[in-house]
């Protein structure tokens, strides 16, 4: 019996973005089907989708009985879950299923329902219903010789027919056995208590799970499972089934007891104080966690502080002591589990604000943003060494307010945001505040001395560095600097050279370390300073050690604002640092500390400065310790953080207030915008949160000229409400947007030339399916192709249009633009009213199918159906329209193409526009041929660019940007088109 199928129309946008060519699928359907996606959602059993070498919906159901029994749409399930899980979706060409050994069986009863149809191949009309096979004439069998009669026997009872196979009960049996195994192996108390009733209880659970309420104490909670895994929640599958068959094995959490994650703190809760959550990415006795711990401790009198750590460590007990409550955050369960934890704290402990320490707390920042909690993030990392790339930028965009300890770190983060996310405007949520002096000590021993430990006398000039021995800490630069200092003093005949001792404080130096230590040792031995170099390892009292140090060198390749450098200032050590290598370099320069600053990565230069200022640096005159106490006072730091928390709350409040206004809700288009903080986050909040920071990643509605509004805002900042009003009212009247409804029109150009450039010949069927939507138009097809075309491909091209096909094999240069330019000038201009340009776009250098989604988005908007194609062509009924192209939500500009734009415009006598932000992205468009007449004025070889063509910054990329200008210079205007609910 076929299970009841779920149609789930809400998944239509998901299927639109898939790799399926719905135009091609439409050719396999009965005549008159206007919406192939909606039809597939309703009739996926009878009309399977087949995308060669990728997905076969009939095969997917056959090999995944749990999906079939749930009545789930196979493609929806595959996209949301099956693909990630690695479920087979296309028959392997090398593996044939092995048939089970045949046993002697009674004849099966005739099937009560017709067999499931086999998936139809692409471009084949739907098969007619299977007809009963005609009986073939048979020869008369030869009559056997008569046998002697046998004694009569009682008639045998007929063999009972086997019961029909019930796929549902069969799958439930497998499910039940698997569940029983899990409960037994995991020794779940709730199951053990059932005793003989275990079997019926499991049956009940399986039934209850159909209503989303299955729960096994301490093992599984269906509502929780669906809440923390959006892919499961959004997929048309039973979450309980998934956990039993797949989720447990994948390590997914079946339940979460937040009470078990909470520990009562050492500070009593005070009435009248707001609740603040202080988050540390871990509880190790290292820089950032130590800062978070001290922040929590100092805020205890100003807030009811809840502490949270994402990973454990030796400071966990201290975190518990300084707050009213402590959360061992379930970071390993993902953002959704963190979100549930925060929601619990909001509901039961009145949590108001979140303070996050370190970019490694990014998932907690996302969770807080999803819940609308105000966030303040303290960032101590350079973007250059933070992985994955983009994490710093993500934190900058997610947090309401950011505090960096120095400008150099902020510049690093902003640079990543601009280069990786393409954001051109400056963020307005970044503050600079050097962190305070901690004076943190793991252990105090008044009799301990670094000089005593190393056997150094009072005459020794101790130069020290610190940190775990690894490449980023620059131990090699430390040793090179020390060696050059020693050599410089020797060359000068300075007797102090013989008193130099070089000490590195920190673990990691080992003869087994072939990454760093062996090379350090090779240097030390070969330059002859082994008697002067010491690696005592980590010390228990850094402050005491630094009292025995004359000069502290911070030689890290990149180091934010390490606590040990602040400790060195507090010990009144002289400092040597590299410019741009740390926030400390910014600080000592700004405040004229007793320090020298060498050129970045130049140990010889730093050594020279040390030799010239050795006496001053060694003189403990109290300047650095005074600077530390005045500028790095921790209470002052806490005051700055409290001000930032107030600001974060104000910003968050403004965002939520605007989100509820009718004007904003009426204009904002969430499908077109397409971005959020998490899979199921609120898109409006995401947009407004970024806008409150003075930036944007996408247009909020089709036709919005948001970049112009942001330019004006950054030239003259205004209140947030005024900025929103400006953005939501900003449109470009020179290039209006027409919403394609599919209404169609009788107005059409008399003659159309469709220029189609083929590089990826395998995409020809996809494009031809769209070209067929031009059936009501008078279209000739001009094909430029790099690979040879097969007779089948030529036939397909001819059958897709109403007119004549002209083909021309071309060399692989100038991508699609050079062939288009030549054909337009030589064959099209003067002979056709309208020209269209399309090419087999894949963008293979983009991941996750971006090129495929982009291509289908453009084709859908420019000729997505027969009626839509007629409507788009109807735009040219307005004789002022010279260009029609697809509106795009992405915020683009001229990028690295400025000089190429000028080179294209110069021979035409045109001046460049102030900005190029609206153009046919992807270089696919329709245009009135006369509006492009300037193409005839360019040199024929203008676009003859050899491969490889750069990703950006070429005459080809400049061409797509100047197309609207060419049209306007000839007296026409551009028209954008957009089909609702499309996005790439």
Phi, psi and omega in degrees: 000130181286129179292158178292125182273149178261129183276324175045067180299341181295344181271006181301316177300324178298316181291328177299326183272358183284179181279357183289134174272098186289334175294319179291319178300324182298332180290346179265001185260164175300154180300149174090003179279114183278325185238095183295330181290313178298323179295318180296319178299328181273329192230039186292337177291315187274336181229080183294156172266135176231115173245102190311136177067009181228307187208136175227111188295324179293318178296322182297317178294322182294323183267356179229078185298333179295323178293317181295317183291334176283351184072019185284146173292125188297321182288320177300314180298317182297316182292321184276331185221310190302323181297317180293326183281346180084023179291143180291135181234355180213133183302133178291134180287348186252345183245118176261140178295140180270123181286139178292155179299136183282133176249158179290123185231156172285155178302136179283145176294156180297139182299138181283336180232154178296153179296155179297131183295150176280146181301139181274140176289159180297147176066015177249131179297151182302137181291148176287157179304140183299133178264152177297138181292135177289142178288135179272144178298138181243152177287149177295122181293147180289133181287132178287159176294143179296143179255158177295145181298146179251159177299145180294141178236152177297142181298136179288144178288138181297141179294132181293140177290140179297145180295151177300145180285123177260103184300324182296312182293326177296316179293320179297328178293316176299316181299314182296316179297318179296318179296318179300317179298317180296312182296325179287313183294327181270358178052053181285119184302321183300327179281319181299328183288344183283335178058233183291343180274009183301314182301305178301324180297319178296320177300318180297317180300317181296322178291315181298327182297337178295340178257007176077021186238018181293134181210129175236113186309126177076006183225314184207138175224111187298320180296319178296314183301317179289329183287326183267350179237092182301328180297324177285317182298321184275345180277146180279062180226163177276119185296326179294316176302315183299315182299317182294313188275333187223313189300317181299317181295329180282351181088016178285148180280130179272337179203167180213118176258097184297329178301325180289340180272351184258141177231134179297134182275179183267000181246135180286141178289137182249131177294143176092350179260141176286159182262128180241132175260123177254119187250129172243141183291339176200174182244031178282159180275058179236178191312293186297315177299324178296320177297314180300319180298315181291323176300314179298318182296316183288332180279352185302330179274351183253335180222162162277105188268126168256130178261151178213140174233142180273336174222156184283188181160175187290347180267007184303315181298325179292321176299321179297320185295326191270356182239174176279337183204150179232137179245121169274090192297137181280061185298328184291346179267003175094177185299321183298321178293321176296322179296319177297320179297316179295320179298322177297317180293326177293316185285324188252344182228012173056043178297132184245323189216152180236129174250122184246135181248119177089145177296340180291355175266019187302322181295324176292326177296318178297317180298317180295319180297321179299328181269358181076019178281133175297141183228138171239125182243132176260114183254130182237015187241147168279144179293330186300327183251006180270129180235150358290157178304134181103349182295318179298313179301321178298319180292322180297322182279332183280321188280143177293318178224141178242136172240122173255151178280347183201157181297324184298323178290320178297318178300321179298313180294318180295322178298317178297318181298321182286319185278328183263326181257352178073019181278125185263335184271157182279138174290145179251014184248014182259131177237151178248123178208107177301139181290158184278166177285128185268316186065029183288133178227126177286329183200141181243129176223104186297336182271356184277143179214138178294318180296320179296318180300321185265356180072036182256139180272182184288341179282341182298135174263106187266120176247124188233153169228171184208154177133163177296140183289105179200163187304318185297329185285351173066039178297326178295320177293326176300311182294321178296317178299313180298317181296315180295324176297314179301314181294320181297315179295322178298316181297329179278352184073025181278118183296342180295342180303322184285350180260000182289135175225134187245120188236129173248120181265120180145152180279171173112347179277117186208145178292344178272353181273099183274353180282318184230307192301317183297327180283326174298316181296320179299319178295313182302315182291318187284334178264357172078039179241020185299331180284351184250352186254136182228135174237081183283355184085190179288143179250150184282342182225092184295320181300316179295320180297318183290339175293339177265003183257135179274314182226132177255128179254124173258095187251018180300148174296317171211128179209124189298278180211067190300140180302327183294330177290323175294320175301322180294320176297317181293334176275002180063030173287151166287153182238146170233126184222165173260135178296145179065005181266347182196162174292335179296324178299318176300316186294311184292331177288315182296323186254013176051051178290168176282088188200163172236148183237111180271163176297143185303130175069021182238083181302326181297318180293318179297320179297321179298315179295322178297317182294324181286335185238023187300314182298314180297317182295326182279344184278113179279090184262004177086356184294313183290323179291324177294318178299318179299314183290327182279312187265340184241033176289129187289329177294325176296321177297317180295321177300318179295322178294321180295320177299320180293325177295320177298316179297318180301318179295319179296316180298313181299319179297319179297319180298311183291329178294314182293324182300337183267357181286144183295321182298317180293313182297327180290325187267327186291133181244099186296325179293316179295319181295305168076004184242154174198175181285333179211180186307318183242028180286167181277121186288325179296316178297321178300312181298311183291326178297318177291319181296325177297335177273000177087016182223172175207154178248346184203156176289143182278343178201157181300132178092355183291132177261062188294329182294323178296318180295320179291324176301314180296321180296317183285339173283324179215089184303144179230179174296154184299318181300322180291324178296315178300315179300318180295316182294313185288346177255006185265115176222158181261103182294340180287339180224072182294164180250129174256125178279119180280122182251349183085013182289335179076174179197154178272344180284130181206152176298151180291315183225139182230131172253121179255109180265123188233116180260129185247116169249313177264094185295337180293347180269357182305314179301322179300312183292321181298325177299322176286321180300330180296340178289352178267022186299335180271004183249157177268095191239129166255145186247122178252109186254118168260132186221143178268309175282157173295144179261139180280160176304324179295320179293320178296319178295320179296318178297316181296321183286349185270348183229168186272339186254220186258147176255128176243129182241149178210117177283133185231161176284157182276079175212149179071017179046226182273343188285317181299311177298321179298314181301312183294315181293323179299313183291317190272331189236333191256310185300131181091350182242343183227150179281318183232144176235140173242144178235125179219154180210160186280078185282130173234329185049062185294345178277356175262144183269171171059032175069022182300317181299319179294316180296318180298313181301313183291327176298313181297314181295320179298320183281335183262338176194054188287337176206172182298315180291323179294319179298319178297321181294319178295315178297331179294344177298333182281357172296332172281110187295350177278342184281123179245348184211136175230124178215166185283132172294149183223139183282342184289144180265107184240167177209198183286347178053231183262032187248013184304310184291330179286325175299315180295322179295325178288323185279332186303310181293344178270349180079022180258149174268148181291150175286157176299329181208151177236096187236352183223109184201169181291087181296121185099356178054047169235131188192169166245142180213148170289128186302321182294331179289344179253023185297338179295341178298335181284348182268350179277154175300139181303335183262013184307317187255015182279075185259123181287157174283152359279141177271134180296158179300327177205161178086067178202169178295334179290317178289330177292325183301313182296332181284330184268354182306311179300325179294318178302318181296315182291325180295337179266007174095008178252176177232162179265148178231125175266150177232148179213134175260124184304148177066025173249146182196151173229000000 
